[in-house]
Amino acid sequence: MGMRVRGVRGAITASGNTRSHILAATDKLLREMVAQNAVRSEEISAVFFTTTSDLTAEFPAAAARALGWSKVPLLCAQEMTVRERLAACVRVLMLVNTEAAQSDIKHVYLDGAARLRPDLSSEEDPETAGTTF
């Protein structure tokens, strides 16, 4: 098939609006996305981050820089404000060069964000088990 650019999605909730909470959550998410998809940093084309408007203490891209992704283009933006949104959420779209088929990409939804995509989440949220959003 050859190399193609694929999108890997992920999301996680931060436990607070502090620099350390945002960086810890983002670090956890990025490490899991890379591990589940066997991605090396040189295969990452770009990473887009969004946060809900209640996260203002740090750019989540700083966690990627701390992982050594100094040559990877990174962009942060604020999510749309939608009623009944999930609070304190960091979302990621990682574009990677890979030979993997689209169906083999593993999207990662952790902690409180697991309820956003229960069909893709490896975590079972007891409050939303069996429901679809």
ChimeraX attribute file (.defattr): number of C-alpha atoms within 10 A of each C-alpha:
attribute: neighborCount
match mode: 1-to-1
recipient: residues
	/A:1	7
	/A:2	8
	/A:3	11
	/A:4	14
	/A:5	16
	/A:6	19
	/A:7	21
	/A:8	19
	/A:9	19
	/A:10	26
	/A:11	29
	/A:12	25
	/A:13	25
	/A:14	23
	/A:15	16
	/A:16	15
	/A:17	14
	/A:18	14
	/A:19	15
	/A:20	15
	/A:21	17
	/A:22	28
	/A:23	21
	/A:24	15
	/A:25	22
	/A:26	28
	/A:27	20
	/A:28	13
	/A:29	24
	/A:30	20
	/A:31	13
	/A:32	18
	/A:33	23
	/A:34	18
	/A:35	12
	/A:36	12
	/A:37	17
	/A:38	14
	/A:39	15
	/A:40	12
	/A:41	16
	/A:42	11
	/A:43	14
	/A:44	21
	/A:45	17
	/A:46	17
	/A:47	21
	/A:48	17
	/A:49	21
	/A:50	21
	/A:51	25
	/A:52	20
	/A:53	14
	/A:54	12
	/A:55	23
	/A:56	15
	/A:57	14
	/A:58	15
	/A:59	20
	/A:60	28
	/A:61	23
	/A:62	19
	/A:63	21
	/A:64	20
	/A:65	14
	/A:66	11
	/A:67	13
	/A:68	11
	/A:69	17
	/A:70	12
	/A:71	12
	/A:72	16
	/A:73	12
	/A:74	18
	/A:75	14
	/A:76	17
	/A:77	14
	/A:78	15
	/A:79	15
	/A:80	11
	/A:81	9
	/A:82	8
	/A:83	6
	/A:84	6
	/A:85	12
	/A:86	14
	/A:87	17
	/A:88	20
	/A:89	25
	/A:90	26
	/A:91	24
	/A:92	28
	/A:93	17
	/A:94	22
	/A:95	18
	/A:96	24
	/A:97	18
	/A:98	21
	/A:99	13
	/A:100	17
	/A:101	12
	/A:102	13
	/A:103	6
	/A:104	9
	/A:105	17
	/A:106	21
	/A:107	21
	/A:108	25
	/A:109	27
	/A:110	22
	/A:111	18
	/A:112	18
	/A:113	24
	/A:114	22
	/A:115	23
	/A:116	18
	/A:117	17
	/A:118	19
	/A:119	13
	/A:120	15
	/A:121	20
	/A:122	14
	/A:123	16
	/A:124	14
	/A:125	16
	/A:126	8
	/A:127	8
	/A:128	13
	/A:129	11
	/A:130	10
	/A:131	9
	/A:132	10
	/A:133	8
